[in-house]
Amino acid sequence: METHEYTNGDLTVVWMPKKCIHSAVCVKMLPQVYNPKDRPWIKVENATTQELINQIEQCPSEALSYKINTEK
């Protein structure tokens, strides 16, 4: 499945567009990070790692997930 990754160094956000149901939970929770009109549409640098984790765990389709980066 196609994936896109966005990292802030500590965390990598993984987006799987084919799983996305466009519920807009991400945009509503962190509009400073998720803006579908921008490219790239995910700007992980605009939130803390914990804010990103909290939001990603609310994604109803699991189109967003994350990996904790152990190497920098």
PQR file of N, CA, C, O and H, with PARSE charges and radii, in Angstrom:
ATOM      1  N   MET A   1       0.848  -1.187   0.000 -0.4000 1.5000
ATOM      2  CA  MET A   1       0.000   0.000   0.000 -0.0000 2.0000
ATOM      3  C   MET A   1       0.891   1.247   0.000  0.5500 1.7000
ATOM      4  O   MET A   1       1.921   1.295   0.673 -0.5500 1.4000
ATOM      5  N   GLU A   2       0.481   2.224  -0.750 -0.4000 1.5000
ATOM      6  CA  GLU A   2       1.210   3.487  -0.845 -0.0000 2.0000
ATOM      7  C   GLU A   2       1.251   4.181   0.516  0.5500 1.7000
ATOM      8  O   GLU A   2       0.237   4.270   1.209 -0.5500 1.4000
ATOM      9  H   GLU A   2      -0.355   2.185  -1.297  0.4000 1.0000
ATOM     10  N   THR A   3       2.431   4.671   0.887 -0.4000 1.5000
ATOM     11  CA  THR A   3       2.577   5.429   2.134 -0.0000 2.0000
ATOM     12  C   THR A   3       3.409   6.682   1.885  0.5500 1.7000
ATOM     13  O   THR A   3       4.225   6.744   0.966 -0.5500 1.4000
ATOM     14  H   THR A   3       3.254   4.600   0.324  0.4000 1.0000
ATOM     15  N   HIS A   4       3.175   7.669   2.730 -0.4000 1.5000
ATOM     16  CA  HIS A   4       3.976   8.896   2.734 -0.0000 2.0000
ATOM     17  C   HIS A   4       4.436   9.092   4.174  0.5500 1.7000
ATOM     18  O   HIS A   4       3.674   8.870   5.115 -0.5500 1.4000
ATOM     19  H   HIS A   4       2.512   7.618   3.477  0.4000 1.0000
ATOM     20  N   GLU A   5       5.685   9.507   4.333 -0.4000 1.5000
ATOM     21  CA  GLU A   5       6.241   9.688   5.672 -0.0000 2.0000
ATOM     22  C   GLU A   5       6.730  11.110   5.869  0.5500 1.7000
ATOM     23  O   GLU A   5       7.305  11.731   4.974 -0.5500 1.4000
ATOM     24  H   GLU A   5       6.304   9.687   3.569  0.4000 1.0000
ATOM     25  N   TYR A   6       6.480  11.601   7.077 -0.4000 1.5000
ATOM     26  CA  TYR A   6       6.865  12.958   7.471 -0.0000 2.0000
ATOM     27  C   TYR A   6       7.495  12.860   8.854  0.5500 1.7000
ATOM     28  O   TYR A   6       6.883  12.309   9.769 -0.5500 1.4000
ATOM     29  H   TYR A   6       6.014  11.097   7.804  0.4000 1.0000
ATOM     30  N   THR A   7       8.701  13.380   9.024 -0.4000 1.5000
ATOM     31  CA  THR A   7       9.387  13.209  10.298 -0.0000 2.0000
ATOM     32  C   THR A   7       9.765  14.536  10.940  0.5500 1.7000
ATOM     33  O   THR A   7      10.032  15.526  10.260 -0.5500 1.4000
ATOM     34  H   THR A   7       9.198  13.827   8.281  0.4000 1.0000
ATOM     35  N   ASN A   8       9.781  14.528  12.275 -0.4000 1.5000
ATOM     36  CA  ASN A   8      10.279  15.680  13.024 -0.0000 2.0000
ATOM     37  C   ASN A   8      11.580  15.326  13.741  0.5500 1.7000
ATOM     38  O   ASN A   8      12.067  16.100  14.565 -0.5500 1.4000
ATOM     39  H   ASN A   8       9.564  13.724  12.828  0.4000 1.0000
ATOM     40  N   GLY A   9      12.136  14.174  13.432 -0.4000 1.5000
ATOM     41  CA  GLY A   9      13.358  13.700  14.069 -0.0000 2.0000
ATOM     42  C   GLY A   9      13.059  12.667  15.141  0.5500 1.7000
ATOM     43  O   GLY A   9      13.675  11.601  15.159 -0.5500 1.4000
ATOM     44  H   GLY A   9      11.741  13.545  12.763  0.4000 1.0000
ATOM     45  N   ASP A  10      12.120  12.964  16.039 -0.4000 1.5000
ATOM     46  CA  ASP A  10      11.742  12.042  17.106 -0.0000 2.0000
ATOM     47  C   ASP A  10      10.677  11.051  16.661  0.5500 1.7000
ATOM     48  O   ASP A  10      10.620   9.922  17.149 -0.5500 1.4000
ATOM     49  H   ASP A  10      11.620  13.830  16.024  0.4000 1.0000
ATOM     50  N   LEU A  11       9.839  11.480  15.736 -0.4000 1.5000
ATOM     51  CA  LEU A  11       8.660  10.720  15.340 -0.0000 2.0000
ATOM     52  C   LEU A  11       8.493  10.803  13.829  0.5500 1.7000
ATOM     53  O   LEU A  11       8.774  11.839  13.227 -0.5500 1.4000
ATOM     54  H   LEU A  11       9.884  12.397  15.339  0.4000 1.0000
ATOM     55  N   THR A  12       8.040   9.728  13.224 -0.4000 1.5000
ATOM     56  CA  THR A  12       7.696   9.740  11.813 -0.0000 2.0000
ATOM     57  C   THR A  12       6.205   9.474  11.686  0.5500 1.7000
ATOM     58  O   THR A  12       5.711   8.446  12.150 -0.5500 1.4000
ATOM     59  H   THR A  12       7.812   8.887  13.714  0.4000 1.0000
ATOM     60  N   VAL A  13       5.492  10.393  11.063 -0.4000 1.5000
ATOM     61  CA  VAL A  13       4.071  10.222  10.784 -0.0000 2.0000
ATOM     62  C   VAL A  13       3.967   9.491   9.451  0.5500 1.7000
ATOM     63  O   VAL A  13       4.582   9.886   8.461 -0.5500 1.4000
ATOM     64  H   VAL A  13       5.893  11.227  10.685  0.4000 1.0000
ATOM     65  N   VAL A  14       3.177   8.419   9.444 -0.4000 1.5000
ATOM     66  CA  VAL A  14       2.972   7.619   8.237 -0.0000 2.0000
ATOM     67  C   VAL A  14       1.522   7.814   7.799  0.5500 1.7000
ATOM     68  O   VAL A  14       0.592   7.601   8.577 -0.5500 1.4000
ATOM     69  H   VAL A  14       2.678   8.099  10.248  0.4000 1.0000
ATOM     70  N   TRP A  15       1.343   8.223   6.545 -0.4000 1.5000
ATOM     71  CA  TRP A  15      -0.002   8.429   5.994 -0.0000 2.0000
ATOM     72  C   TRP A  15      -0.227   7.458   4.855  0.5500 1.7000
ATOM     73  O   TRP A  15       0.583   7.373   3.932 -0.5500 1.4000
ATOM     74  H   TRP A  15       2.098   8.397   5.912  0.4000 1.0000
ATOM     75  N   MET A  16      -1.330   6.725   4.919 -0.4000 1.5000
ATOM     76  CA  MET A  16      -1.726   5.791   3.870 -0.0000 2.0000
ATOM     77  C   MET A  16      -2.992   6.343   3.206  0.5500 1.7000
ATOM     78  O   MET A  16      -4.095   6.121   3.705 -0.5500 1.4000
ATOM     79  H   MET A  16      -1.988   6.794   5.668  0.4000 1.0000
ATOM     80  N   PRO A  17      -2.842   7.062   2.082 -0.5600 1.5000
ATOM     81  CA  PRO A  17      -3.973   7.749   1.474  0.2800 2.0000
ATOM     82  C   PRO A  17      -5.146   6.846   1.098  0.5500 1.7000
ATOM     83  O   PRO A  17      -6.295   7.281   1.163 -0.5500 1.4000
ATOM     84  N   LYS A  18      -4.882   5.607   0.709 -0.4000 1.5000
ATOM     85  CA  LYS A  18      -5.982   4.724   0.299 -0.0000 2.0000
ATOM     86  C   LYS A  18      -6.851   4.284   1.477  0.5500 1.7000
ATOM     87  O   LYS A  18      -7.980   3.837   1.273 -0.5500 1.4000
ATOM     88  H   LYS A  18      -3.948   5.254   0.656  0.4000 1.0000
ATOM     89  N   LYS A  19      -6.343   4.403   2.703 -0.4000 1.5000
ATOM     90  CA  LYS A  19      -7.134   4.051   3.889 -0.0000 2.0000
ATOM     91  C   LYS A  19      -7.945   5.234   4.414  0.5500 1.7000
ATOM     92  O   LYS A  19      -8.879   5.052   5.194 -0.5500 1.4000
ATOM     93  H   LYS A  19      -5.426   4.766   2.869  0.4000 1.0000
ATOM     94  N   CYS A  20      -7.592   6.433   3.990 -0.4000 1.5000
ATOM     95  CA  CYS A  20      -8.206   7.654   4.521 -0.0000 2.0000
ATOM     96  C   CYS A  20      -9.686   7.739   4.138  0.5500 1.7000
ATOM     97  O   CYS A  20     -10.048   7.574   2.973 -0.5500 1.4000
ATOM     98  H   CYS A  20      -6.833   6.581   3.355  0.4000 1.0000
ATOM     99  N   ILE A  21     -10.537   7.999   5.145 -0.4000 1.5000
ATOM    100  CA  ILE A  21     -11.975   8.151   4.893 -0.0000 2.0000
ATOM    101  C   ILE A  21     -12.397   9.625   4.959  0.5500 1.7000
ATOM    102  O   ILE A  21     -13.587   9.936   4.914 -0.5500 1.4000
ATOM    103  H   ILE A  21     -10.242   8.132   6.091  0.4000 1.0000
ATOM    104  N   HIS A  22     -11.430  10.513   5.065 -0.4000 1.5000
ATOM    105  CA  HIS A  22     -11.652  11.963   5.046 -0.0000 2.0000
ATOM    106  C   HIS A  22     -12.618  12.431   6.137  0.5500 1.7000
ATOM    107  O   HIS A  22     -13.493  13.263   5.899 -0.5500 1.4000
ATOM    108  H   HIS A  22     -10.463  10.259   5.102  0.4000 1.0000
ATOM    109  N   SER A  23     -12.441  11.881   7.325 -0.4000 1.5000
ATOM    110  CA  SER A  23     -13.262  12.299   8.469 -0.0000 2.0000
ATOM    111  C   SER A  23     -12.838  13.671   8.985  0.5500 1.7000
ATOM    112  O   SER A  23     -13.597  14.328   9.698 -0.5500 1.4000
ATOM    113  H   SER A  23     -11.730  11.205   7.518  0.4000 1.0000
ATOM    114  N   ALA A  24     -11.647  14.100   8.634 -0.4000 1.5000
ATOM    115  CA  ALA A  24     -11.084  15.408   8.998 -0.0000 2.0000
ATOM    116  C   ALA A  24     -10.783  15.549  10.479  0.5500 1.7000
ATOM    117  O   ALA A  24     -10.630  16.670  10.966 -0.5500 1.4000
ATOM    118  H   ALA A  24     -11.030  13.567   8.056  0.4000 1.0000
ATOM    119  N   VAL A  25     -10.693  14.450  11.205 -0.4000 1.5000
ATOM    120  CA  VAL A  25     -10.315  14.514  12.613 -0.0000 2.0000
ATOM    121  C   VAL A  25      -8.937  15.161  12.749  0.5500 1.7000
ATOM    122  O   VAL A  25      -8.716  15.971  13.649 -0.5500 1.4000
ATOM    123  H   VAL A  25     -10.817  13.540  10.810  0.4000 1.0000
ATOM    124  N   CYS A  26      -8.028  14.810  11.873 -0.4000 1.5000
ATOM    125  CA  CYS A  26      -6.673  15.372  11.933 -0.0000 2.0000
ATOM    126  C   CYS A  26      -6.694  16.886  11.749  0.5500 1.7000
ATOM    127  O   CYS A  26      -6.047  17.622  12.495 -0.5500 1.4000
ATOM    128  H   CYS A  26      -8.207  14.152  11.142  0.4000 1.0000
ATOM    129  N   VAL A  27      -7.438  17.338  10.755 -0.4000 1.5000
ATOM    130  CA  VAL A  27      -7.510  18.774  10.456 -0.0000 2.0000
ATOM    131  C   VAL A  27      -8.166  19.536  11.600  0.5500 1.7000
ATOM    132  O   VAL A  27      -7.734  20.637  11.940 -0.5500 1.4000
ATOM    133  H   VAL A  27      -7.963  16.741  10.149  0.4000 1.0000
ATOM    134  N   LYS A  28      -9.196  18.964  12.190 -0.4000 1.5000
ATOM    135  CA  LYS A  28      -9.888  19.630  13.297 -0.0000 2.0000
ATOM    136  C   LYS A  28      -9.041  19.690  14.553  0.5500 1.7000
ATOM    137  O   LYS A  28      -9.072  20.686  15.276 -0.5500 1.4000
ATOM    138  H   LYS A  28      -9.547  18.069  11.913  0.4000 1.0000
ATOM    139  N   MET A  29      -8.273  18.622  14.825 -0.4000 1.5000
ATOM    140  CA  MET A  29      -7.472  18.582  16.043 -0.0000 2.0000
ATOM    141  C   MET A  29      -6.191  19.407  15.931  0.5500 1.7000
ATOM    142  O   MET A  29      -5.802  20.087  16.880 -0.5500 1.4000
ATOM    143  H   MET A  29      -8.248  17.813  14.238  0.4000 1.0000
ATOM    144  N   LEU A  30      -5.541  19.345  14.775 -0.4000 1.5000
ATOM    145  CA  LEU A  30      -4.264  20.048  14.591 -0.0000 2.0000
ATOM    146  C   LEU A  30      -4.226  20.754  13.235  0.5500 1.7000
ATOM    147  O   LEU A  30      -3.495  20.336  12.337 -0.5500 1.4000
ATOM    148  H   LEU A  30      -5.857  18.793  14.004  0.4000 1.0000
ATOM    149  N   PRO A  31      -5.009  21.817  13.087 -0.5600 1.5000
ATOM    150  CA  PRO A  31      -5.040  22.505  11.792  0.2800 2.0000
ATOM    151  C   PRO A  31      -3.702  23.130  11.402  0.5500 1.7000
ATOM    152  O   PRO A  31      -3.450  23.366  10.220 -0.5500 1.4000
ATOM    153  N   GLN A  32      -2.852  23.395  12.379 -0.4000 1.5000
ATOM    154  CA  GLN A  32      -1.532  23.954  12.071 -0.0000 2.0000
ATOM    155  C   GLN A  32      -0.603  22.894  11.461  0.5500 1.7000
ATOM    156  O   GLN A  32       0.425  23.238  10.879 -0.5500 1.4000
ATOM    157  H   GLN A  32      -3.057  23.202  13.338  0.4000 1.0000
ATOM    158  N   VAL A  33      -0.959  21.618  11.590 -0.4000 1.5000
ATOM    159  CA  VAL A  33      -0.162  20.521  11.039 -0.0000 2.0000
ATOM    160  C   VAL A  33      -0.757  20.005   9.729  0.5500 1.7000
ATOM    161  O   VAL A  33      -0.041  19.793   8.751 -0.5500 1.4000
ATOM    162  H   VAL A  33      -1.794  21.339  12.063  0.4000 1.0000
ATOM    163  N   TYR A  34      -2.077  19.807   9.724 -0.4000 1.5000
ATOM    164  CA  TYR A  34      -2.755  19.183   8.588 -0.0000 2.0000
ATOM    165  C   TYR A  34      -3.540  20.227   7.799  0.5500 1.7000
ATOM    166  O   TYR A  34      -4.525  20.784   8.285 -0.5500 1.4000
ATOM    167  H   TYR A  34      -2.660  19.979  10.518  0.4000 1.0000
ATOM    168  N   ASN A  35      -3.086  20.480   6.579 -0.4000 1.5000
ATOM    169  CA  ASN A  35      -3.781  21.423   5.709 -0.0000 2.0000
ATOM    170  C   ASN A  35      -3.819  20.822   4.304  0.5500 1.7000
ATOM    171  O   ASN A  35      -2.827  20.882   3.578 -0.5500 1.4000
ATOM    172  H   ASN A  35      -2.286  20.028   6.185  0.4000 1.0000
ATOM    173  N   PRO A  36      -4.969  20.239   3.915 -0.5600 1.5000
ATOM    174  CA  PRO A  36      -5.058  19.567   2.618  0.2800 2.0000
ATOM    175  C   PRO A  36      -4.764  20.453   1.414  0.5500 1.7000
ATOM    176  O   PRO A  36      -4.480  19.938   0.332 -0.5500 1.4000
ATOM    177  N   LYS A  37      -4.824  21.758   1.575 -0.4000 1.5000
ATOM    178  CA  LYS A  37      -4.552  22.666   0.458 -0.0000 2.0000
ATOM    179  C   LYS A  37      -3.065  22.928   0.260  0.5500 1.7000
ATOM    180  O   LYS A  37      -2.656  23.405  -0.799 -0.5500 1.4000
ATOM    181  H   LYS A  37      -5.054  22.176   2.453  0.4000 1.0000
ATOM    182  N   ASP A  38      -2.249  22.619   1.271 -0.4000 1.5000
ATOM    183  CA  ASP A  38      -0.806  22.849   1.193 -0.0000 2.0000
ATOM    184  C   ASP A  38      -0.089  21.613   0.653  0.5500 1.7000
ATOM    185  O   ASP A  38      -0.626  20.505   0.679 -0.5500 1.4000
ATOM    186  H   ASP A  38      -2.581  22.231   2.130  0.4000 1.0000
ATOM    187  N   ARG A  39       1.110  21.819   0.172 -0.4000 1.5000
ATOM    188  CA  ARG A  39       1.993  20.721  -0.225 -0.0000 2.0000
ATOM    189  C   ARG A  39       3.349  20.979   0.397  0.5500 1.7000
ATOM    190  O   ARG A  39       3.923  22.032   0.118 -0.5500 1.4000
ATOM    191  H   ARG A  39       1.546  22.719   0.150  0.4000 1.0000
ATOM    192  N   PRO A  40       3.900  20.115   1.207 -0.5600 1.5000
ATOM    193  CA  PRO A  40       3.216  18.924   1.704  0.2800 2.0000
ATOM    194  C   PRO A  40       2.068  19.304   2.639  0.5500 1.7000
ATOM    195  O   PRO A  40       2.101  20.352   3.283 -0.5500 1.4000
ATOM    196  N   TRP A  41       1.075  18.460   2.706 -0.4000 1.5000
ATOM    197  CA  TRP A  41      -0.114  18.799   3.488 -0.0000 2.0000
ATOM    198  C   TRP A  41       0.055  18.511   4.978  0.5500 1.7000
ATOM    199  O   TRP A  41      -0.746  18.970   5.792 -0.5500 1.4000
ATOM    200  H   TRP A  41       1.048  17.608   2.183  0.4000 1.0000
ATOM    201  N   ILE A  42       1.091  17.754   5.340 -0.4000 1.5000
ATOM    202  CA  ILE A  42       1.391  17.478   6.744 -0.0000 2.0000
ATOM    203  C   ILE A  42       2.694  18.176   7.095  0.5500 1.7000
ATOM    204  O   ILE A  42       3.729  17.934   6.474 -0.5500 1.4000
ATOM    205  H   ILE A  42       1.742  17.381   4.678  0.4000 1.0000
ATOM    206  N   LYS A  43       2.635  19.040   8.092 -0.4000 1.5000
ATOM    207  CA  LYS A  43       3.816  19.779   8.555 -0.0000 2.0000
ATOM    208  C   LYS A  43       4.042  19.436  10.028  0.5500 1.7000
ATOM    209  O   LYS A  43       3.567  20.134  10.924 -0.5500 1.4000
ATOM    210  H   LYS A  43       1.794  19.237   8.597  0.4000 1.0000
ATOM    211  N   VAL A  44       4.780  18.345  10.256 -0.4000 1.5000
ATOM    212  CA  VAL A  44       4.970  17.819  11.610 -0.0000 2.0000
ATOM    213  C   VAL A  44       5.701  18.795  12.530  0.5500 1.7000
ATOM    214  O   VAL A  44       5.581  18.704  13.752 -0.5500 1.4000
ATOM    215  H   VAL A  44       5.166  17.779   9.528  0.4000 1.0000
ATOM    216  N   GLU A  45       6.442  19.709  11.962 -0.4000 1.5000
ATOM    217  CA  GLU A  45       7.200  20.665  12.777 -0.0000 2.0000
ATOM    218  C   GLU A  45       6.290  21.663  13.503  0.5500 1.7000
ATOM    219  O   GLU A  45       6.757  22.406  14.367 -0.5500 1.4000
ATOM    220  H   GLU A  45       6.540  19.784  10.970  0.4000 1.0000
ATOM    221  N   ASN A  46       5.010  21.687  13.164 -0.4000 1.5000
ATOM    222  CA  ASN A  46       4.079  22.643  13.765 -0.0000 2.0000
ATOM    223  C   ASN A  46       3.365  22.120  15.003  0.5500 1.7000
ATOM    224  O   ASN A  46       2.416  22.744  15.479 -0.5500 1.4000
ATOM    225  H   ASN A  46       4.630  21.084  12.462  0.4000 1.0000
ATOM    226  N   ALA A  47       3.808  20.981  15.533 -0.4000 1.5000
ATOM    227  CA  ALA A  47       3.231  20.436  16.764 -0.0000 2.0000
ATOM    228  C   ALA A  47       4.304  19.646  17.501  0.5500 1.7000
ATOM    229  O   ALA A  47       5.317  19.259  16.920 -0.5500 1.4000
ATOM    230  H   ALA A  47       4.579  20.474  15.146  0.4000 1.0000
ATOM    231  N   THR A  48       4.070  19.415  18.774 -0.4000 1.5000
ATOM    232  CA  THR A  48       5.006  18.595  19.539 -0.0000 2.0000
ATOM    233  C   THR A  48       4.795  17.122  19.194  0.5500 1.7000
ATOM    234  O   THR A  48       3.766  16.738  18.638 -0.5500 1.4000
ATOM    235  H   THR A  48       3.247  19.729  19.246  0.4000 1.0000
ATOM    236  N   THR A  49       5.771  16.327  19.529 -0.4000 1.5000
ATOM    237  CA  THR A  49       5.658  14.887  19.293 -0.0000 2.0000
ATOM    238  C   THR A  49       4.437  14.327  20.019  0.5500 1.7000
ATOM    239  O   THR A  49       3.699  13.522  19.452 -0.5500 1.4000
ATOM    240  H   THR A  49       6.607  16.639  19.980  0.4000 1.0000
ATOM    241  N   GLN A  50       4.219  14.743  21.260 -0.4000 1.5000
ATOM    242  CA  GLN A  50       3.076  14.227  22.017 -0.0000 2.0000
ATOM    243  C   GLN A  50       1.747  14.668  21.409  0.5500 1.7000
ATOM    244  O   GLN A  50       0.796  13.887  21.382 -0.5500 1.4000
ATOM    245  H   GLN A  50       4.819  15.398  21.720  0.4000 1.0000
ATOM    246  N   GLU A  51       1.668  15.898  20.924 -0.4000 1.5000
ATOM    247  CA  GLU A  51       0.442  16.354  20.250 -0.0000 2.0000
ATOM    248  C   GLU A  51       0.158  15.510  19.014  0.5500 1.7000
ATOM    249  O   GLU A  51      -0.991  15.153  18.752 -0.5500 1.4000
ATOM    250  H   GLU A  51       2.440  16.532  20.946  0.4000 1.0000
ATOM    251  N   LEU A  52       1.194  15.193  18.260 -0.4000 1.5000
ATOM    252  CA  LEU A  52       1.023  14.357  17.070 -0.0000 2.0000
ATOM    253  C   LEU A  52       0.535  12.964  17.443  0.5500 1.7000
ATOM    254  O   LEU A  52      -0.380  12.436  16.811 -0.5500 1.4000
ATOM    255  H   LEU A  52       2.128  15.483  18.473  0.4000 1.0000
ATOM    256  N   ILE A  53       1.135  12.373  18.454 -0.4000 1.5000
ATOM    257  CA  ILE A  53       0.724  11.040  18.901 -0.0000 2.0000
ATOM    258  C   ILE A  53      -0.738  11.057  19.336  0.5500 1.7000
ATOM    259  O   ILE A  53      -1.518  10.194  18.933 -0.5500 1.4000
ATOM    260  H   ILE A  53       1.879  12.802  18.967  0.4000 1.0000
ATOM    261  N   ASN A  54      -1.110  12.034  20.156 -0.4000 1.5000
ATOM    262  CA  ASN A  54      -2.492  12.129  20.640 -0.0000 2.0000
ATOM    263  C   ASN A  54      -3.480  12.229  19.484  0.5500 1.7000
ATOM    264  O   ASN A  54      -4.535  11.595  19.514 -0.5500 1.4000
ATOM    265  H   ASN A  54      -0.477  12.735  20.484  0.4000 1.0000
ATOM    266  N   GLN A  55      -3.149  13.012  18.477 -0.4000 1.5000
ATOM    267  CA  GLN A  55      -4.047  13.175  17.327 -0.0000 2.0000
ATOM    268  C   GLN A  55      -4.102  11.905  16.497  0.5500 1.7000
ATOM    269  O   GLN A  55      -5.188  11.457  16.130 -0.5500 1.4000
ATOM    270  H   GLN A  55      -2.292  13.526  18.453  0.4000 1.0000
ATOM    271  N   ILE A  56      -2.961  11.322  16.196 -0.4000 1.5000
ATOM    272  CA  ILE A  56      -2.911  10.129  15.349 -0.0000 2.0000
ATOM    273  C   ILE A  56      -3.712   8.987  15.968  0.5500 1.7000
ATOM    274  O   ILE A  56      -4.350   8.216  15.251 -0.5500 1.4000
ATOM    275  H   ILE A  56      -2.079  11.686  16.494  0.4000 1.0000
ATOM    276  N   GLU A  57      -3.682   8.877  17.268 -0.4000 1.5000
ATOM    277  CA  GLU A  57      -4.438   7.825  17.947 -0.0000 2.0000
ATOM    278  C   GLU A  57      -5.951   8.025  17.839  0.5500 1.7000
ATOM    279  O   GLU A  57      -6.713   7.120  18.181 -0.5500 1.4000
ATOM    280  H   GLU A  57      -3.164   9.503  17.851  0.4000 1.0000
ATOM    281  N   GLN A  58      -6.396   9.187  17.371 -0.4000 1.5000
ATOM    282  CA  GLN A  58      -7.820   9.465  17.166 -0.0000 2.0000
ATOM    283  C   GLN A  58      -8.270   9.233  15.730  0.5500 1.7000
ATOM    284  O   GLN A  58      -9.455   9.381  15.433 -0.5500 1.4000
ATOM    285  H   GLN A  58      -5.777   9.922  17.093  0.4000 1.0000
ATOM    286  N   CYS A  59      -7.362   8.876  14.835 -0.4000 1.5000
ATOM    287  CA  CYS A  59      -7.701   8.685  13.418 -0.0000 2.0000
ATOM    288  C   CYS A  59      -8.612   7.459  13.276  0.5500 1.7000
ATOM    289  O   CYS A  59      -8.180   6.342  13.559 -0.5500 1.4000
ATOM    290  H   CYS A  59      -6.399   8.756  15.077  0.4000 1.0000
ATOM    291  N   PRO A  60      -9.863   7.650  12.842 -0.5600 1.5000
ATOM    292  CA  PRO A  60     -10.813   6.538  12.796  0.2800 2.0000
ATOM    293  C   PRO A  60     -10.504   5.465  11.757  0.5500 1.7000
ATOM    294  O   PRO A  60     -10.896   4.311  11.932 -0.5500 1.4000
ATOM    295  N   SER A  61      -9.817   5.820  10.691 -0.4000 1.5000
ATOM    296  CA  SER A  61      -9.529   4.849   9.628 -0.0000 2.0000
ATOM    297  C   SER A  61      -8.150   4.208   9.772  0.5500 1.7000
ATOM    298  O   SER A  61      -7.818   3.259   9.062 -0.5500 1.4000
ATOM    299  H   SER A  61      -9.498   6.757  10.549  0.4000 1.0000
ATOM    300  N   GLU A  62      -7.357   4.736  10.696 -0.4000 1.5000
ATOM    301  CA  GLU A  62      -5.959   4.321  10.866 -0.0000 2.0000
ATOM    302  C   GLU A  62      -5.125   4.604   9.621  0.5500 1.7000
ATOM    303  O   GLU A  62      -4.123   3.936   9.365 -0.5500 1.4000
ATOM    304  H   GLU A  62      -7.627   5.507  11.273  0.4000 1.0000
ATOM    305  N   ALA A  63      -5.550   5.601   8.852 -0.4000 1.5000
ATOM    306  CA  ALA A  63      -4.754   6.036   7.705 -0.0000 2.0000
ATOM    307  C   ALA A  63      -3.496   6.752   8.177  0.5500 1.7000
ATOM    308  O   ALA A  63      -2.499   6.805   7.456 -0.5500 1.4000
ATOM    309  H   ALA A  63      -6.363   6.143   9.060  0.4000 1.0000
ATOM    310  N   LEU A  64      -3.542   7.301   9.382 -0.4000 1.5000
ATOM    311  CA  LEU A  64      -2.370   7.910   9.998 -0.0000 2.0000
ATOM    312  C   LEU A  64      -1.854   6.981  11.089  0.5500 1.7000
ATOM    313  O   LEU A  64      -2.617   6.463  11.904 -0.5500 1.4000
ATOM    314  H   LEU A  64      -4.352   7.258   9.967  0.4000 1.0000
ATOM    315  N   SER A  65      -0.554   6.786  11.083 -0.4000 1.5000
ATOM    316  CA  SER A  65       0.100   6.033  12.148 -0.0000 2.0000
ATOM    317  C   SER A  65       1.444   6.703  12.392  0.5500 1.7000
ATOM    318  O   SER A  65       1.788   7.684  11.732 -0.5500 1.4000
ATOM    319  H   SER A  65       0.067   7.206  10.422  0.4000 1.0000
ATOM    320  N   TYR A  66       2.189   6.176  13.330 -0.4000 1.5000
ATOM    321  CA  TYR A  66       3.486   6.794  13.617 -0.0000 2.0000
ATOM    322  C   TYR A  66       4.498   5.743  14.030  0.5500 1.7000
ATOM    323  O   TYR A  66       4.159   4.641  14.460 -0.5500 1.4000
ATOM    324  H   TYR A  66       1.910   5.380  13.866  0.4000 1.0000
ATOM    325  N   LYS A  67       5.764   6.135  13.879 -0.4000 1.5000
ATOM    326  CA  LYS A  67       6.885   5.332  14.328 -0.0000 2.0000
ATOM    327  C   LYS A  67       7.753   6.234  15.197  0.5500 1.7000
ATOM    328  O   LYS A  67       8.024   7.380  14.838 -0.5500 1.4000
ATOM    329  H   LYS A  67       6.039   7.031  13.530  0.4000 1.0000
ATOM    330  N   ILE A  68       8.182   5.719  16.326 -0.4000 1.5000
ATOM    331  CA  ILE A  68       9.137   6.448  17.164 -0.0000 2.0000
ATOM    332  C   ILE A  68      10.523   6.180  16.584  0.5500 1.7000
ATOM    333  O   ILE A  68      10.913   5.030  16.378 -0.5500 1.4000
ATOM    334  H   ILE A  68       7.962   4.788  16.618  0.4000 1.0000
ATOM    335  N   ASN A  69      11.246   7.241  16.330 -0.4000 1.5000
ATOM    336  CA  ASN A  69      12.591   7.111  15.752 -0.0000 2.0000
ATOM    337  C   ASN A  69      13.593   6.910  16.863  0.5500 1.7000
ATOM    338  O   ASN A  69      13.714   7.747  17.758 -0.5500 1.4000
ATOM    339  H   ASN A  69      10.930   8.174  16.498  0.4000 1.0000
ATOM    340  N   THR A  70      14.314   5.805  16.811 -0.4000 1.5000
ATOM    341  CA  THR A  70      15.311   5.518  17.840 -0.0000 2.0000
ATOM    342  C   THR A  70      16.693   6.017  17.444  0.5500 1.7000
ATOM    343  O   THR A  70      17.548   6.238  18.301 -0.5500 1.4000
ATOM    344  H   THR A  70      14.216   5.125  16.084  0.4000 1.0000
ATOM    345  N   GLU A  71      16.910   6.195  16.153 -0.4000 1.5000
ATOM    346  CA  GLU A  71      18.192   6.727  15.674 -0.0000 2.0000
ATOM    347  C   GLU A  71      17.977   8.124  15.118  0.5500 1.7000
ATOM    348  O   GLU A  71      16.989   8.388  14.433 -0.5500 1.4000
ATOM    349  H   GLU A  71      16.216   6.016  15.456  0.4000 1.0000
ATOM    350  N   LYS A  72      18.902   9.005  15.414 -0.4000 1.5000
ATOM    351  CA  LYS A  72      18.814  10.374  14.906 -0.0000 2.0000
ATOM    352  C   LYS A  72      20.034  10.715  14.107  0.5500 1.7000
ATOM    353  O   LYS A  72      20.146  11.828  13.594 -0.5500 1.4000
ATOM    354  H   LYS A  72      19.706   8.791  15.970  0.4000 1.0000
TER
END
